[in-house]
C-alpha cells in the first residue's frame, strides 16, 4: 500500500525495557518504574529546581515533543514530496466528496486515512491541527500548501482555481 511507505518514519522505536504501552501516548514505556500515582520515576534522584534533590516524575514532554516533532517533520516531508495530499477518514462523507472530486479531475492524491493508523491517527491529526490550524478532515494540501477542507476545495473548484493549482503542483513535482 502506498501509504505504508510514508508511515515508516511514524513508527516509534521500541525502548530497551518493557513492551507495554504508556497510557499517556501509546508509545512503548521507558525503562523507569511507575510510582504509586502511575507516573514514571527515575531510579536515581532528580535534582530539583531549587537545587534540592528529590525523587520525582520523569518529564513526558520531552518524549512527547520529540515524537510530535518527528510526526511534524514527517507531515512536512509528505506534503512537500507529493503534489496532492489528503488526510482523510474512511467514514467521513466530506473526505469522500473531496476524493471523488479529485478522481473526477483525474488526480490521484496521496490519501492518508487517519482512522486506519491506530493510535497514531489522533496524534497525527493533532500535528495537522498545529500545522494548518484545522482540526477536521479532509485536510487537503496542494503543491505543499494547505488548501483547507471540503468546503475550501469545492469553492476553489467552483471558482475555476483548483485545476490550475493541480497543474502547477504536478508540474512542480515532475521537475523535482
Order of alpha helices (4+ residues) and beta strands (2+ residues): alpha-beta-beta-alpha-beta-alpha-beta-alpha-beta-beta-alpha-alpha
